[in-house]
Amino acid sequence: MPTPYSIIDISQPVSSATACFPGDTPFSRQVNLRLEEGATVNLTSFTMSPHVGTHADAPSHIQGRMEDTEGMASGIPLLPYIGLAAVLDVSPLSQGITKEHFEKAAARLSDLPPRVVFKTQTTLRPHVWEGKYAHFTVELIEALKGLGVMMVGLDTPSVDHIDSKDLQVHHALMKHGFCWLENLDLTNAPQGVYFLSAAPLKLTELEASPVRAVLIKDLVTG
């Protein structure tokens, strides 16, 4: 029996070759047990920043004390990361995403779901740090706040410009109650409406969480 839906993986791969924000902790693997050396299992451990690869930021990323458990990844609500989502294609773009960019792309949709992710690239190089990338603008966040949108995402390392010192967009997102995703891979996701699944892990001591983000398209109803 044919599967009545298709799945598009929109997560970036994570390995020791994955590029990360300058100064952050890259992925590294430690092999603790090997079958070839007589162990009963292969066993590894790993070290990395939770901002490597596709991830969700928690409130504690930009506010509060790291000694407090409130605002950590385990407290991120799940609803914004699971449900109908629109992919809006504004590619190719390597600057701030404006209200005009959003309105032009959204005009091609009949309805706007409460989750919106922006495709800014047609090709992706996860192993290369791209110093110039598309990011959100406060203008865009202000435009989205009254449209019922609860979650936004994009296919670059940060919602803010790389040189931002005050993280205005991060704070605007928090102020207006948004959740967000960074480092998506939307190269195989045409513009349209999908069912998104990208739940953060229940990490009680971290300010962000990796996610395995996928889009699900119903092949029966389209």
C-alpha positions in Angstrom: 0.0 0.0 0.0 1.5 3.4 -1.0 2.2 5.8 1.9 -0.4 8.6 1.9 2.1 11.3 2.8 5.6 12.4 2.1 8.3 13.5 4.6 10.8 16.2 3.9 13.7 16.3 6.3 14.5 20.0 7.0 17.3 19.3 9.6 20.9 20.1 8.9 23.4 17.2 9.4 25.6 17.3 12.5 29.1 16.0 12.5 32.6 17.0 13.3 32.6 18.8 10.0 29.6 21.0 10.8 30.3 24.7 10.9 29.2 26.6 14.0 29.0 30.2 15.1 32.5 31.6 15.7 33.5 31.0 19.3 30.9 28.3 19.9 31.6 24.7 20.7 31.6 22.4 17.6 30.4 18.8 17.6 33.0 16.2 18.6 32.6 12.5 19.2 34.3 10.3 21.8 34.4 6.5 21.3 34.2 4.9 24.7 33.7 1.2 23.8 34.4 -0.7 20.5 33.1 -4.1 19.4 36.3 -4.6 17.5 38.2 -4.3 20.8 36.2 -7.0 22.6 33.4 -4.8 24.1 29.8 -6.1 23.9 28.6 -2.9 22.3 29.8 0.2 20.5 29.4 3.2 22.8 30.0 6.9 22.2 29.6 10.2 23.9 29.7 13.7 22.3 30.3 17.3 23.1 28.7 20.3 21.3 26.9 23.5 21.7 23.1 23.1 21.5 23.1 25.8 18.8 25.0 23.5 16.4 22.7 22.4 13.6 19.0 22.8 13.5 17.8 24.0 16.9 15.3 25.9 19.0 16.4 28.7 21.4 14.9 28.9 24.9 14.2 32.1 26.8 17.3 31.6 28.9 19.5 32.1 25.9 18.9 35.8 26.2 17.6 36.4 29.7 17.9 35.2 33.3 20.7 33.3 35.1 22.1 30.0 34.0 21.8 28.8 37.5 18.0 29.0 37.3 16.1 26.2 35.7 13.2 28.5 34.6 13.4 29.3 30.9 15.5 26.3 29.9 14.8 24.1 26.9 12.6 21.7 28.8 10.2 24.5 29.4 9.7 25.5 25.7 6.1 24.9 24.8 5.6 22.1 22.2 2.5 23.5 20.4 4.5 26.1 18.4 6.7 23.4 16.9 4.1 20.9 15.9 1.3 21.7 13.5 0.6 23.5 10.2 3.4 25.6 8.9 4.1 27.6 5.7 7.4 27.6 3.9 7.8 31.1 2.4 10.4 31.3 -0.4 12.4 34.6 -0.4 15.5 33.1 -1.9 18.2 34.0 -2.7 18.6 36.4 0.1 21.6 37.3 2.4 20.3 40.4 4.2 17.5 41.3 6.6 14.1 39.8 5.8 11.7 42.7 5.7 7.9 43.1 5.9 7.9 43.6 2.1 9.7 40.2 1.6 7.2 38.5 3.7 4.1 40.1 2.1 5.3 39.3 -1.4 5.9 35.6 -0.6 2.8 35.2 1.6 0.5 36.7 -1.2 0.9 33.4 -3.0 -0.8 31.5 -0.2 -4.6 31.4 0.4 -4.2 31.2 4.2 -1.3 31.8 6.6 -0.9 29.1 9.2 0.5 29.9 12.7 4.0 28.7 11.9 6.1 30.3 9.2 9.6 29.4 8.1 11.6 31.3 5.5 13.6 29.8 2.7 16.5 32.1 1.9 18.9 29.7 0.2 18.6 27.2 -2.7 21.9 25.4 -1.8 23.3 24.8 1.6 26.9 24.1 2.8 26.6 23.0 6.5 30.4 22.5 6.7 31.1 26.1 5.7 30.7 29.1 8.0 28.8 31.6 5.9 29.7 35.0 7.4 26.9 36.8 5.5 23.4 35.3 5.9 19.8 36.3 5.9 18.2 37.2 9.2 15.0 38.6 10.6 14.3 42.3 11.2 12.3 43.9 14.0 10.1 45.3 11.3 9.2 41.7 10.2 8.4 40.6 13.7 6.2 43.6 14.3 4.3 42.7 11.1 3.8 39.1 12.1 2.7 39.7 15.6 -0.9 40.5 14.7 -1.4 37.7 12.2 -1.7 34.8 14.7 1.8 33.5 14.0 3.3 31.7 17.0 6.5 30.3 15.6 9.0 31.5 12.9 12.1 29.9 11.5 14.8 30.3 8.9 17.7 28.4 7.2 20.6 30.4 8.7 22.5 30.4 12.0 20.7 33.2 13.7 17.6 35.4 13.7 19.9 38.3 14.3 22.7 39.8 12.1 26.1 38.3 12.9 27.4 41.6 14.2 24.4 42.4 16.4 25.5 43.3 19.9 22.0 43.9 21.4 20.2 41.0 19.7 17.2 43.2 18.9 15.4 40.5 17.0 15.8 37.9 19.7 14.3 40.3 22.2 11.5 41.3 19.9 10.6 37.7 19.4 10.5 37.2 23.1 8.5 40.4 23.7 5.8 39.3 21.4 5.6 35.6 22.5 7.2 33.9 19.5 9.1 30.7 19.4 11.7 30.2 16.7 13.9 27.7 14.8 17.4 28.4 13.4 19.6 26.5 11.0 16.9 24.8 9.0 17.6 23.1 5.6 14.8 24.1 3.3 16.5 23.3 0.0 14.1 20.5 -0.8 11.0 22.2 0.5 9.1 24.2 -2.1 6.9 27.0 -0.9 3.6 25.8 0.5 1.8 24.6 3.6 2.9 21.5 5.4 2.6 19.8 8.8 5.7 20.6 10.8 7.2 18.4 13.5 10.2 19.9 15.3 9.9 19.3 19.0 12.8 20.5 21.3 14.3 17.9 23.6 13.4 18.0 27.4 16.8 19.4 28.4 16.5 21.0 31.8 19.9 22.7 32.0 20.4 24.1 28.5 19.4 27.3 26.9 18.6 25.7 23.5 17.8 22.3 22.1 18.7 20.4 18.9 15.6 19.3 16.9 14.9 16.8 14.1 12.7 19.0 12.0 10.5 17.5 9.3 7.7 18.7 7.0 4.9 16.3 6.2 2.8 16.7 3.0 -0.5 14.9 2.6 -0.4 13.3 -0.9 -4.1 12.6 -0.9 -5.4 16.1 -0.3 -2.2 18.0 -1.2 
